[in-house]
């Protein structure tokens, strides 16, 4: 067990490392062509969850933010091929 001041410093170092990792992941995802949701910083990587109804304005794959569930198409305008994320 660490003393309280060292414990706080260790917690802060871990928190900063996690943020840097999330930024690196977002940069990698962006370079690979993934969409990023701007609901928080570092940004959340959006994953494909289905395909759009071809009669709608949005075409092709539909992407979803895993944090807050924002979809790039309205819920009734696409066919979901991946279960709703539980994150
Ligand atoms: Zn989001």
PDB file of the backbone (N, CA, C, O) and the ligand in Angstrom, with CONECT records:
HET     ZN  A 101       1
ATOM      1  N   UNK A   1       0.840  -1.193   0.000  1.00  0.00           N
ATOM      2  CA  UNK A   1       0.000   0.000   0.000  1.00  0.00           C
ATOM      3  C   UNK A   1       0.884   1.256   0.000  1.00  0.00           C
ATOM      4  O   UNK A   1       1.812   1.375   0.800  1.00  0.00           O
ATOM      5  N   UNK A   2       0.579   2.186  -0.908  1.00  0.00           N
ATOM      6  CA  UNK A   2       1.359   3.427  -1.021  1.00  0.00           C
ATOM      7  C   UNK A   2       0.825   4.478  -0.045  1.00  0.00           C
ATOM      8  O   UNK A   2      -0.353   4.455   0.311  1.00  0.00           O
ATOM      9  N   UNK A   3       1.700   5.410   0.392  1.00  0.00           N
ATOM     10  CA  UNK A   3       1.190   6.551   1.170  1.00  0.00           C
ATOM     11  C   UNK A   3       0.225   7.374   0.312  1.00  0.00           C
ATOM     12  O   UNK A   3       0.272   7.311  -0.916  1.00  0.00           O
ATOM     13  N   UNK A   4      -0.639   8.135   0.957  1.00  0.00           N
ATOM     14  CA  UNK A   4      -1.721   8.852   0.271  1.00  0.00           C
ATOM     15  C   UNK A   4      -1.230   9.755  -0.858  1.00  0.00           C
ATOM     16  O   UNK A   4      -1.835   9.787  -1.929  1.00  0.00           O
ATOM     17  N   UNK A   5      -0.112  10.509  -0.624  1.00  0.00           N
ATOM     18  CA  UNK A   5       0.365  11.428  -1.663  1.00  0.00           C
ATOM     19  C   UNK A   5       0.897  10.651  -2.882  1.00  0.00           C
ATOM     20  O   UNK A   5       0.685  11.069  -4.021  1.00  0.00           O
ATOM     21  N   UNK A   6       1.580   9.534  -2.646  1.00  0.00           N
ATOM     22  CA  UNK A   6       2.095   8.729  -3.758  1.00  0.00           C
ATOM     23  C   UNK A   6       0.944   8.029  -4.488  1.00  0.00           C
ATOM     24  O   UNK A   6       0.990   7.839  -5.703  1.00  0.00           O
ATOM     25  N   UNK A   7      -0.083   7.650  -3.728  1.00  0.00           N
ATOM     26  CA  UNK A   7      -1.261   7.013  -4.314  1.00  0.00           C
ATOM     27  C   UNK A   7      -1.969   7.988  -5.259  1.00  0.00           C
ATOM     28  O   UNK A   7      -2.399   7.606  -6.347  1.00  0.00           O
ATOM     29  N   UNK A   8      -2.086   9.252  -4.834  1.00  0.00           N
ATOM     30  CA  UNK A   8      -2.721  10.272  -5.667  1.00  0.00           C
ATOM     31  C   UNK A   8      -1.902  10.508  -6.929  1.00  0.00           C
ATOM     32  O   UNK A   8      -2.466  10.642  -8.016  1.00  0.00           O
ATOM     33  N   UNK A   9      -0.558  10.560  -6.796  1.00  0.00           N
ATOM     34  CA  UNK A   9       0.310  10.763  -7.959  1.00  0.00           C
ATOM     35  C   UNK A   9       0.204   9.580  -8.913  1.00  0.00           C
ATOM     36  O   UNK A   9       0.168   9.768 -10.129  1.00  0.00           O
ATOM     37  N   UNK A  10       0.153   8.369  -8.377  1.00  0.00           N
ATOM     38  CA  UNK A  10       0.031   7.170  -9.207  1.00  0.00           C
ATOM     39  C   UNK A  10      -1.311   7.168  -9.946  1.00  0.00           C
ATOM     40  O   UNK A  10      -1.369   6.826 -11.127  1.00  0.00           O
ATOM     41  N   UNK A  11      -2.378   7.548  -9.258  1.00  0.00           N
ATOM     42  CA  UNK A  11      -3.716   7.615  -9.874  1.00  0.00           C
ATOM     43  C   UNK A  11      -3.730   8.606 -11.025  1.00  0.00           C
ATOM     44  O   UNK A  11      -4.289   8.338 -12.089  1.00  0.00           O
ATOM     45  N   UNK A  12      -3.096   9.772 -10.792  1.00  0.00           N
ATOM     46  CA  UNK A  12      -3.042  10.806 -11.822  1.00  0.00           C
ATOM     47  C   UNK A  12      -2.241  10.319 -13.025  1.00  0.00           C
ATOM     48  O   UNK A  12      -2.637  10.553 -14.167  1.00  0.00           O
ATOM     49  N   UNK A  13      -1.102   9.636 -12.777  1.00  0.00           N
ATOM     50  CA  UNK A  13      -0.278   9.109 -13.859  1.00  0.00           C
ATOM     51  C   UNK A  13      -1.051   8.080 -14.680  1.00  0.00           C
ATOM     52  O   UNK A  13      -0.958   8.067 -15.907  1.00  0.00           O
ATOM     53  N   UNK A  14      -1.816   7.217 -14.003  1.00  0.00           N
ATOM     54  CA  UNK A  14      -2.623   6.202 -14.703  1.00  0.00           C
ATOM     55  C   UNK A  14      -3.705   6.878 -15.534  1.00  0.00           C
ATOM     56  O   UNK A  14      -3.943   6.499 -16.681  1.00  0.00           O
ATOM     57  N   UNK A  15      -4.360   7.885 -14.950  1.00  0.00           N
ATOM     58  CA  UNK A  15      -5.418   8.625 -15.651  1.00  0.00           C
ATOM     59  C   UNK A  15      -4.865   9.293 -16.917  1.00  0.00           C
ATOM     60  O   UNK A  15      -5.488   9.240 -17.977  1.00  0.00           O
ATOM     61  N   UNK A  16      -3.684   9.925 -16.791  1.00  0.00           N
ATOM     62  CA  UNK A  16      -3.054  10.566 -17.955  1.00  0.00           C
ATOM     63  C   UNK A  16      -2.664   9.541 -19.010  1.00  0.00           C
ATOM     64  O   UNK A  16      -2.829   9.793 -20.204  1.00  0.00           O
ATOM     65  N   UNK A  17      -2.150   8.387 -18.588  1.00  0.00           N
ATOM     66  CA  UNK A  17      -1.783   7.327 -19.526  1.00  0.00           C
ATOM     67  C   UNK A  17      -3.010   6.827 -20.283  1.00  0.00           C
ATOM     68  O   UNK A  17      -2.953   6.596 -21.490  1.00  0.00           O
ATOM     69  N   UNK A  18      -4.116   6.663 -19.564  1.00  0.00           N
ATOM     70  CA  UNK A  18      -5.349   6.189 -20.201  1.00  0.00           C
ATOM     71  C   UNK A  18      -5.842   7.203 -21.231  1.00  0.00           C
ATOM     72  O   UNK A  18      -6.323   6.823 -22.299  1.00  0.00           O
ATOM     73  N   UNK A  19      -5.720   8.511 -20.908  1.00  0.00           N
ATOM     74  CA  UNK A  19      -6.148   9.550 -21.849  1.00  0.00           C
ATOM     75  C   UNK A  19      -5.259   9.535 -23.094  1.00  0.00           C
ATOM     76  O   UNK A  19      -5.757   9.622 -24.216  1.00  0.00           O
ATOM     77  N   UNK A  20      -3.929   9.424 -22.890  1.00  0.00           N
ATOM     78  CA  UNK A  20      -2.995   9.360 -24.028  1.00  0.00           C
ATOM     79  C   UNK A  20      -3.296   8.140 -24.905  1.00  0.00           C
ATOM     80  O   UNK A  20      -3.251   8.225 -26.132  1.00  0.00           O
ATOM     81  N   UNK A  21      -3.599   7.016 -24.273  1.00  0.00           N
ATOM     82  CA  UNK A  21      -3.925   5.798 -25.022  1.00  0.00           C
ATOM     83  C   UNK A  21      -5.199   6.006 -25.846  1.00  0.00           C
ATOM     84  O   UNK A  21      -5.270   5.595 -27.004  1.00  0.00           O
ATOM     85  N   UNK A  22      -6.198   6.643 -25.244  1.00  0.00           N
ATOM     86  CA  UNK A  22      -7.460   6.898 -25.947  1.00  0.00           C
ATOM     87  C   UNK A  22      -7.227   7.835 -27.134  1.00  0.00           C
ATOM     88  O   UNK A  22      -7.833   7.656 -28.190  1.00  0.00           O
ATOM     89  N   UNK A  23      -6.338   8.850 -26.967  1.00  0.00           N
ATOM     90  CA  UNK A  23      -6.023   9.764 -28.069  1.00  0.00           C
ATOM     91  C   UNK A  23      -5.307   8.995 -29.184  1.00  0.00           C
ATOM     92  O   UNK A  23      -5.624   9.169 -30.360  1.00  0.00           O
ATOM     93  N   UNK A  24      -4.344   8.146 -28.814  1.00  0.00           N
ATOM     94  CA  UNK A  24      -3.610   7.351 -29.802  1.00  0.00           C
ATOM     95  C   UNK A  24      -4.557   6.419 -30.555  1.00  0.00           C
ATOM     96  O   UNK A  24      -4.444   6.261 -31.771  1.00  0.00           O
ATOM     97  N   UNK A  25      -5.493   5.803 -29.827  1.00  0.00           N
ATOM     98  CA  UNK A  25      -6.470   4.915 -30.466  1.00  0.00           C
ATOM     99  C   UNK A  25      -7.340   5.685 -31.454  1.00  0.00           C
ATOM    100  O   UNK A  25      -7.617   5.207 -32.554  1.00  0.00           O
ATOM    101  N   UNK A  26      -7.769   6.886 -31.050  1.00  0.00           N
ATOM    102  CA  UNK A  26      -8.611   7.704 -31.919  1.00  0.00           C
ATOM    103  C   UNK A  26      -7.840   8.118 -33.179  1.00  0.00           C
ATOM    104  O   UNK A  26      -8.395   8.120 -34.277  1.00  0.00           O
ATOM    105  N   UNK A  27      -6.556   8.469 -33.013  1.00  0.00           N
ATOM    106  CA  UNK A  27      -5.734   8.846 -34.179  1.00  0.00           C
ATOM    107  C   UNK A  27      -5.552   7.672 -35.119  1.00  0.00           C
ATOM    108  O   UNK A  27      -5.627   7.831 -36.337  1.00  0.00           O
ATOM    109  N   UNK A  28      -5.313   6.482 -34.557  1.00  0.00           N
ATOM    110  CA  UNK A  28      -5.170   5.279 -35.385  1.00  0.00           C
ATOM    111  C   UNK A  28      -6.481   4.993 -36.115  1.00  0.00           C
ATOM    112  O   UNK A  28      -6.487   4.711 -37.313  1.00  0.00           O
ATOM    113  N   UNK A  29      -7.584   5.069 -35.382  1.00  0.00           N
ATOM    114  CA  UNK A  29      -8.890   4.805 -35.987  1.00  0.00           C
ATOM    115  C   UNK A  29      -9.168   5.778 -37.131  1.00  0.00           C
ATOM    116  O   UNK A  29      -9.642   5.378 -38.195  1.00  0.00           O
ATOM    117  N   UNK A  30      -8.867   7.060 -36.905  1.00  0.00           N
ATOM    118  CA  UNK A  30      -9.094   8.077 -37.946  1.00  0.00           C
ATOM    119  C   UNK A  30      -8.234   7.774 -39.170  1.00  0.00           C
ATOM    120  O   UNK A  30      -8.701   7.891 -40.303  1.00  0.00           O
ATOM    121  N   UNK A  31      -6.959   7.377 -38.942  1.00  0.00           N
ATOM    122  CA  UNK A  31      -6.069   7.086 -40.079  1.00  0.00           C
ATOM    123  C   UNK A  31      -6.537   5.855 -40.842  1.00  0.00           C
ATOM    124  O   UNK A  31      -6.239   5.711 -42.027  1.00  0.00           O
ATOM    125  N   UNK A  32      -7.268   4.965 -40.175  1.00  0.00           N
ATOM    126  CA  UNK A  32      -7.803   3.777 -40.849  1.00  0.00           C
ATOM    127  C   UNK A  32      -9.174   4.040 -41.468  1.00  0.00           C
ATOM    128  O   UNK A  32      -9.776   3.140 -42.053  1.00  0.00           O
ATOM    129  N   UNK A  33      -9.661   5.257 -41.341  1.00  0.00           N
ATOM    130  CA  UNK A  33     -10.911   5.635 -41.988  1.00  0.00           C
ATOM    131  C   UNK A  33     -12.149   5.506 -41.130  1.00  0.00           C
ATOM    132  O   UNK A  33     -13.264   5.670 -41.625  1.00  0.00           O
ATOM    133  N   UNK A  34     -11.973   5.212 -39.833  1.00  0.00           N
ATOM    134  CA  UNK A  34     -13.142   5.120 -38.959  1.00  0.00           C
ATOM    135  C   UNK A  34     -13.701   6.513 -38.688  1.00  0.00           C
ATOM    136  O   UNK A  34     -12.970   7.503 -38.705  1.00  0.00           O
ATOM    137  N   UNK A  35     -15.007   6.575 -38.437  1.00  0.00           N
ATOM    138  CA  UNK A  35     -15.632   7.837 -38.063  1.00  0.00           C
ATOM    139  C   UNK A  35     -15.456   8.025 -36.556  1.00  0.00           C
ATOM    140  O   UNK A  35     -15.447   7.064 -35.787  1.00  0.00           O
ATOM    141  N   UNK A  36     -15.317   9.297 -36.156  1.00  0.00           N
ATOM    142  CA  UNK A  36     -15.167   9.607 -34.738  1.00  0.00           C
ATOM    143  C   UNK A  36     -16.363  10.421 -34.284  1.00  0.00           C
ATOM    144  O   UNK A  36     -16.796  11.343 -34.977  1.00  0.00           O
ATOM    145  N   UNK A  37     -16.897  10.080 -33.117  1.00  0.00           N
ATOM    146  CA  UNK A  37     -17.978  10.855 -32.525  1.00  0.00           C
ATOM    147  C   UNK A  37     -17.348  11.923 -31.639  1.00  0.00           C
ATOM    148  O   UNK A  37     -16.421  11.642 -30.880  1.00  0.00           O
ATOM    149  N   UNK A  38     -17.849  13.133 -31.737  1.00  0.00           N
ATOM    150  CA  UNK A  38     -17.285  14.257 -30.983  1.00  0.00           C
ATOM    151  C   UNK A  38     -18.036  14.513 -29.688  1.00  0.00           C
ATOM    152  O   UNK A  38     -18.061  15.644 -29.204  1.00  0.00           O
ATOM    153  N   UNK A  39     -18.646  13.487 -29.122  1.00  0.00           N
ATOM    154  CA  UNK A  39     -19.431  13.679 -27.896  1.00  0.00           C
ATOM    155  C   UNK A  39     -18.557  13.869 -26.676  1.00  0.00           C
ATOM    156  O   UNK A  39     -19.046  14.302 -25.633  1.00  0.00           O
ATOM    157  N   UNK A  40     -17.280  13.555 -26.780  1.00  0.00           N
ATOM    158  CA  UNK A  40     -16.344  13.746 -25.669  1.00  0.00           C
ATOM    159  C   UNK A  40     -14.942  13.806 -26.237  1.00  0.00           C
ATOM    160  O   UNK A  40     -14.724  13.509 -27.411  1.00  0.00           O
ATOM    161  N   UNK A  41     -13.974  14.199 -25.382  1.00  0.00           N
ATOM    162  CA  UNK A  41     -12.581  14.179 -25.802  1.00  0.00           C
ATOM    163  C   UNK A  41     -11.791  13.356 -24.806  1.00  0.00           C
ATOM    164  O   UNK A  41     -11.960  13.540 -23.601  1.00  0.00           O
ATOM    165  N   UNK A  42     -10.944  12.463 -25.258  1.00  0.00           N
ATOM    166  CA  UNK A  42     -10.693  12.053 -26.639  1.00  0.00           C
ATOM    167  C   UNK A  42     -11.962  11.493 -27.305  1.00  0.00           C
ATOM    168  O   UNK A  42     -12.835  10.942 -26.635  1.00  0.00           O
ATOM    169  N   UNK A  43     -12.045  11.647 -28.646  1.00  0.00           N
ATOM    170  CA  UNK A  43     -13.252  11.227 -29.340  1.00  0.00           C
ATOM    171  C   UNK A  43     -13.501   9.718 -29.269  1.00  0.00           C
ATOM    172  O   UNK A  43     -12.578   8.919 -29.107  1.00  0.00           O
ATOM    173  N   UNK A  44     -14.766   9.366 -29.396  1.00  0.00           N
ATOM    174  CA  UNK A  44     -15.179   7.967 -29.382  1.00  0.00           C
ATOM    175  C   UNK A  44     -15.171   7.429 -30.811  1.00  0.00           C
ATOM    176  O   UNK A  44     -15.625   8.102 -31.736  1.00  0.00           O
ATOM    177  N   UNK A  45     -14.655   6.220 -30.987  1.00  0.00           N
ATOM    178  CA  UNK A  45     -14.622   5.589 -32.308  1.00  0.00           C
ATOM    179  C   UNK A  45     -16.006   5.025 -32.598  1.00  0.00           C
ATOM    180  O   UNK A  45     -16.573   4.291 -31.788  1.00  0.00           O
ATOM    181  N   UNK A  46     -16.545   5.378 -33.770  1.00  0.00           N
ATOM    182  CA  UNK A  46     -17.872   4.892 -34.150  1.00  0.00           C
ATOM    183  C   UNK A  46     -17.710   3.605 -34.971  1.00  0.00           C
ATOM    184  O   UNK A  46     -16.870   3.531 -35.868  1.00  0.00           O
ATOM    185  N   UNK A  47     -18.521   2.602 -34.654  1.00  0.00           N
ATOM    186  CA  UNK A  47     -18.454   1.318 -35.351  1.00  0.00           C
ATOM    187  C   UNK A  47     -19.714   1.105 -36.183  1.00  0.00           C
ATOM    188  O   UNK A  47     -20.792   1.590 -35.839  1.00  0.00           O
ATOM    189  N   UNK A  48     -19.558   0.365 -37.292  1.00  0.00           N
ATOM    190  CA  UNK A  48     -20.695   0.066 -38.164  1.00  0.00           C
ATOM    191  C   UNK A  48     -21.654  -0.864 -37.420  1.00  0.00           C
ATOM    192  O   UNK A  48     -21.235  -1.858 -36.828  1.00  0.00           O
ATOM    193  N   UNK A  49     -22.933  -0.533 -37.458  1.00  0.00           N
ATOM    194  CA  UNK A  49     -23.938  -1.348 -36.762  1.00  0.00           C
ATOM    195  C   UNK A  49     -25.042  -1.833 -37.698  1.00  0.00           C
ATOM    196  O   UNK A  49     -25.939  -2.566 -37.283  1.00  0.00           O
ATOM    197  N   UNK A  50     -24.970  -1.418 -38.968  1.00  0.00           N
ATOM    198  CA  UNK A  50     -26.017  -1.843 -39.886  1.00  0.00           C
ATOM    199  C   UNK A  50     -25.881  -1.109 -41.206  1.00  0.00           C
ATOM    200  O   UNK A  50     -24.881  -0.441 -41.472  1.00  0.00           O
ATOM    201  N   UNK A  51     -26.915  -1.251 -42.028  1.00  0.00           N
ATOM    202  CA  UNK A  51     -26.892  -0.581 -43.319  1.00  0.00           C
ATOM    203  C   UNK A  51     -28.190   0.197 -43.518  1.00  0.00           C
ATOM    204  O   UNK A  51     -29.261  -0.186 -43.047  1.00  0.00           O
ATOM    205  N   UNK A  52     -28.043   1.300 -44.233  1.00  0.00           N
ATOM    206  CA  UNK A  52     -29.168   2.207 -44.397  1.00  0.00           C
ATOM    207  C   UNK A  52     -30.185   1.667 -45.397  1.00  0.00           C
ATOM    208  O   UNK A  52     -29.847   0.945 -46.335  1.00  0.00           O
ATOM    209  N   UNK A  53     -31.408   2.032 -45.170  1.00  0.00           N
ATOM    210  CA  UNK A  53     -32.481   1.768 -46.128  1.00  0.00           C
ATOM    211  C   UNK A  53     -32.131   2.572 -47.381  1.00  0.00           C
ATOM    212  O   UNK A  53     -32.013   3.795 -47.305  1.00  0.00           O
ATOM    213  N   UNK A  54     -31.961   1.910 -48.539  1.00  0.00           N
ATOM    214  CA  UNK A  54     -31.518   2.627 -49.742  1.00  0.00           C
ATOM    215  C   UNK A  54     -32.471   3.727 -50.199  1.00  0.00           C
ATOM    216  O   UNK A  54     -32.091   4.570 -51.013  1.00  0.00           O
ATOM    217  N   UNK A  55     -33.698   3.734 -49.690  1.00  0.00           N
ATOM    218  CA  UNK A  55     -34.652   4.784 -50.078  1.00  0.00           C
ATOM    219  C   UNK A  55     -34.439   6.066 -49.275  1.00  0.00           C
ATOM    220  O   UNK A  55     -35.052   7.092 -49.571  1.00  0.00           O
ATOM    221  N   UNK A  56     -33.572   6.012 -48.257  1.00  0.00           N
ATOM    222  CA  UNK A  56     -33.331   7.173 -47.389  1.00  0.00           C
ATOM    223  C   UNK A  56     -32.149   7.994 -47.889  1.00  0.00           C
ATOM    224  O   UNK A  56     -31.440   7.584 -48.807  1.00  0.00           O
ATOM    225  N   UNK A  57     -31.945   9.158 -47.276  1.00  0.00           N
ATOM    226  CA  UNK A  57     -30.829  10.049 -47.648  1.00  0.00           C
ATOM    227  C   UNK A  57     -29.467   9.446 -47.340  1.00  0.00           C
ATOM    228  O   UNK A  57     -28.533   9.571 -48.132  1.00  0.00           O
ATOM    229  N   UNK A  58     -29.354   8.786 -46.178  1.00  0.00           N
ATOM    230  CA  UNK A  58     -28.079   8.176 -45.784  1.00  0.00           C
ATOM    231  C   UNK A  58     -27.923   6.866 -46.543  1.00  0.00           C
ATOM    232  O   UNK A  58     -28.843   6.048 -46.561  1.00  0.00           O
ATOM    233  N   UNK A  59     -26.763   6.656 -47.174  1.00  0.00           N
ATOM    234  CA  UNK A  59     -26.527   5.432 -47.946  1.00  0.00           C
ATOM    235  C   UNK A  59     -25.421   4.616 -47.295  1.00  0.00           C
ATOM    236  O   UNK A  59     -24.575   5.160 -46.585  1.00  0.00           O
ATOM    237  N   UNK A  60     -25.430   3.316 -47.537  1.00  0.00           N
ATOM    238  CA  UNK A  60     -24.345   2.449 -47.082  1.00  0.00           C
ATOM    239  C   UNK A  60     -24.400   2.149 -45.594  1.00  0.00           C
ATOM    240  O   UNK A  60     -25.476   2.066 -45.003  1.00  0.00           O
ATOM    241  N   UNK A  61     -23.221   1.986 -44.995  1.00  0.00           N
ATOM    242  CA  UNK A  61     -23.147   1.602 -43.596  1.00  0.00           C
ATOM    243  C   UNK A  61     -23.596   2.731 -42.669  1.00  0.00           C
ATOM    244  O   UNK A  61     -23.450   3.916 -42.969  1.00  0.00           O
ATOM    245  N   UNK A  62     -24.141   2.316 -41.547  1.00  0.00           N
ATOM    246  CA  UNK A  62     -24.556   3.249 -40.494  1.00  0.00           C
ATOM    247  C   UNK A  62     -23.627   3.011 -39.297  1.00  0.00           C
ATOM    248  O   UNK A  62     -23.361   1.870 -38.920  1.00  0.00           O
ATOM    249  N   UNK A  63     -23.146   4.101 -38.714  1.00  0.00           N
ATOM    250  CA  UNK A  63     -22.171   4.021 -37.617  1.00  0.00           C
ATOM    251  C   UNK A  63     -22.795   4.488 -36.316  1.00  0.00           C
ATOM    252  O   UNK A  63     -23.700   5.322 -36.293  1.00  0.00           O
ATOM    253  N   UNK A  64     -22.271   3.914 -35.217  1.00  0.00           N
ATOM    254  CA  UNK A  64     -22.831   4.239 -33.905  1.00  0.00           C
ATOM    255  C   UNK A  64     -21.722   4.548 -32.909  1.00  0.00           C
ATOM    256  O   UNK A  64     -20.676   3.898 -32.899  1.00  0.00           O
ATOM    257  N   UNK A  65     -21.969   5.555 -32.069  1.00  0.00           N
ATOM    258  CA  UNK A  65     -21.072   5.883 -30.962  1.00  0.00           C
ATOM    259  C   UNK A  65     -21.314   4.861 -29.850  1.00  0.00           C
ATOM    260  O   UNK A  65     -22.447   4.673 -29.405  1.00  0.00           O
ATOM    261  N   UNK A  66     -20.238   4.204 -29.406  1.00  0.00           N
ATOM    262  CA  UNK A  66     -20.404   3.172 -28.380  1.00  0.00           C
ATOM    263  C   UNK A  66     -20.658   3.763 -26.994  1.00  0.00           C
ATOM    264  O   UNK A  66     -21.098   3.049 -26.094  1.00  0.00           O
ATOM    265  N   UNK A  67     -20.388   5.050 -26.809  1.00  0.00           N
ATOM    266  CA  UNK A  67     -20.587   5.664 -25.490  1.00  0.00           C
ATOM    267  C   UNK A  67     -22.036   6.094 -25.270  1.00  0.00           C
ATOM    268  O   UNK A  67     -22.645   5.778 -24.248  1.00  0.00           O
ATOM    269  N   UNK A  68     -22.578   6.828 -26.257  1.00  0.00           N
ATOM    270  CA  UNK A  68     -23.901   7.396 -26.040  1.00  0.00           C
ATOM    271  C   UNK A  68     -24.953   6.921 -27.039  1.00  0.00           C
ATOM    272  O   UNK A  68     -26.102   7.361 -26.998  1.00  0.00           O
ATOM    273  N   UNK A  69     -24.549   6.011 -27.946  1.00  0.00           N
ATOM    274  CA  UNK A  69     -25.518   5.385 -28.841  1.00  0.00           C
ATOM    275  C   UNK A  69     -25.989   6.229 -30.000  1.00  0.00           C
ATOM    276  O   UNK A  69     -26.981   5.892 -30.645  1.00  0.00           O
ATOM    277  N   UNK A  70     -25.278   7.352 -30.287  1.00  0.00           N
ATOM    278  CA  UNK A  70     -25.674   8.179 -31.426  1.00  0.00           C
ATOM    279  C   UNK A  70     -25.437   7.395 -32.718  1.00  0.00           C
ATOM    280  O   UNK A  70     -24.360   6.826 -32.899  1.00  0.00           O
ATOM    281  N   UNK A  71     -26.421   7.355 -33.615  1.00  0.00           N
ATOM    282  CA  UNK A  71     -26.312   6.685 -34.910  1.00  0.00           C
ATOM    283  C   UNK A  71     -26.251   7.718 -36.010  1.00  0.00           C
ATOM    284  O   UNK A  71     -26.803   8.810 -35.870  1.00  0.00           O
ATOM    285  N   UNK A  72     -25.568   7.381 -37.134  1.00  0.00           N
ATOM    286  CA  UNK A  72     -25.477   8.306 -38.260  1.00  0.00           C
ATOM    287  C   UNK A  72     -26.747   8.276 -39.117  1.00  0.00           C
ATOM    288  O   UNK A  72     -26.849   9.017 -40.096  1.00  0.00           O
ATOM    289  N   UNK A  73     -27.699   7.439 -38.762  1.00  0.00           N
ATOM    290  CA  UNK A  73     -29.006   7.440 -39.429  1.00  0.00           C
ATOM    291  C   UNK A  73     -30.077   7.284 -38.351  1.00  0.00           C
ATOM    292  O   UNK A  73     -29.802   6.771 -37.266  1.00  0.00           O
ATOM    293  N   UNK A  74     -31.262   7.716 -38.645  1.00  0.00           N
ATOM    294  CA  UNK A  74     -32.365   7.587 -37.689  1.00  0.00           C
ATOM    295  C   UNK A  74     -32.671   6.094 -37.483  1.00  0.00           C
ATOM    296  O   UNK A  74     -32.497   5.295 -38.403  1.00  0.00           O
ATOM    297  N   UNK A  75     -33.129   5.717 -36.272  1.00  0.00           N
ATOM    298  CA  UNK A  75     -33.342   4.299 -35.951  1.00  0.00           C
ATOM    299  C   UNK A  75     -34.256   3.563 -36.942  1.00  0.00           C
ATOM    300  O   UNK A  75     -34.064   2.373 -37.195  1.00  0.00           O
ATOM    301  N   UNK A  76     -35.242   4.263 -37.499  1.00  0.00           N
ATOM    302  CA  UNK A  76     -36.177   3.628 -38.429  1.00  0.00           C
ATOM    303  C   UNK A  76     -35.635   3.612 -39.866  1.00  0.00           C
ATOM    304  O   UNK A  76     -36.260   3.037 -40.757  1.00  0.00           O
ATOM    305  N   UNK A  77     -34.472   4.242 -40.091  1.00  0.00           N
ATOM    306  CA  UNK A  77     -33.966   4.385 -41.458  1.00  0.00           C
ATOM    307  C   UNK A  77     -32.841   3.413 -41.787  1.00  0.00           C
ATOM    308  O   UNK A  77     -32.198   3.541 -42.829  1.00  0.00           O
ATOM    309  N   UNK A  78     -32.593   2.430 -40.897  1.00  0.00           N
ATOM    310  CA  UNK A  78     -31.554   1.447 -41.215  1.00  0.00           C
ATOM    311  C   UNK A  78     -31.867   0.092 -40.603  1.00  0.00           C
ATOM    312  O   UNK A  78     -32.664  -0.028 -39.672  1.00  0.00           O
ATOM    313  N   UNK A  79     -31.213  -0.929 -41.158  1.00  0.00           N
ATOM    314  CA  UNK A  79     -31.343  -2.293 -40.658  1.00  0.00           C
ATOM    315  C   UNK A  79     -30.149  -2.584 -39.766  1.00  0.00           C
ATOM    316  O   UNK A  79     -29.003  -2.533 -40.214  1.00  0.00           O
ATOM    317  N   UNK A  80     -30.419  -2.889 -38.501  1.00  0.00           N
ATOM    318  CA  UNK A  80     -29.339  -3.165 -37.548  1.00  0.00           C
ATOM    319  C   UNK A  80     -28.856  -4.601 -37.735  1.00  0.00           C
ATOM    320  O   UNK A  80     -29.650  -5.541 -37.726  1.00  0.00           O
ATOM    321  N   UNK A  81     -27.524  -4.758 -37.908  1.00  0.00           N
ATOM    322  CA  UNK A  81     -26.947  -6.097 -38.070  1.00  0.00           C
ATOM    323  C   UNK A  81     -26.097  -6.476 -36.859  1.00  0.00           C
ATOM    324  O   UNK A  81     -25.607  -7.601 -36.762  1.00  0.00           O
ATOM    325  N   UNK A  82     -25.928  -5.529 -35.939  1.00  0.00           N
ATOM    326  CA  UNK A  82     -25.111  -5.742 -34.750  1.00  0.00           C
ATOM    327  C   UNK A  82     -25.970  -5.385 -33.543  1.00  0.00           C
ATOM    328  O   UNK A  82     -26.657  -4.364 -33.570  1.00  0.00           O
ATOM    329  N   UNK A  83     -25.950  -6.195 -32.483  1.00  0.00           N
ATOM    330  CA  UNK A  83     -26.786  -5.863 -31.318  1.00  0.00           C
ATOM    331  C   UNK A  83     -26.420  -4.511 -30.725  1.00  0.00           C
ATOM    332  O   UNK A  83     -25.297  -4.036 -30.894  1.00  0.00           O
ATOM    333  N   UNK A  84     -27.363  -3.899 -30.037  1.00  0.00           N
ATOM    334  CA  UNK A  84     -27.128  -2.616 -29.374  1.00  0.00           C
ATOM    335  C   UNK A  84     -26.006  -2.811 -28.366  1.00  0.00           C
ATOM    336  O   UNK A  84     -26.037  -3.750 -27.571  1.00  0.00           O
ATOM    337  N   UNK A  85     -24.994  -1.905 -28.397  1.00  0.00           N
ATOM    338  CA  UNK A  85     -23.845  -2.063 -27.500  1.00  0.00           C
ATOM    339  C   UNK A  85     -24.260  -1.874 -26.061  1.00  0.00           C
ATOM    340  O   UNK A  85     -25.104  -1.034 -25.748  1.00  0.00           O
ATOM    341  N   UNK A  86     -23.655  -2.667 -25.179  1.00  0.00           N
ATOM    342  CA  UNK A  86     -24.013  -2.631 -23.758  1.00  0.00           C
ATOM    343  C   UNK A  86     -23.050  -1.771 -22.961  1.00  0.00           C
ATOM    344  O   UNK A  86     -23.145  -1.707 -21.735  1.00  0.00           O
ATOM    345  N   UNK A  87     -22.107  -1.096 -23.651  1.00  0.00           N
ATOM    346  CA  UNK A  87     -21.091  -0.302 -22.959  1.00  0.00           C
ATOM    347  C   UNK A  87     -21.693   0.918 -22.289  1.00  0.00           C
ATOM    348  O   UNK A  87     -20.974   1.695 -21.661  1.00  0.00           O
TER     349      UNK A  87
HETATM  350 ZN    ZN A 101     -20.539   9.824 -29.093  1.00  0.00          ZN
END
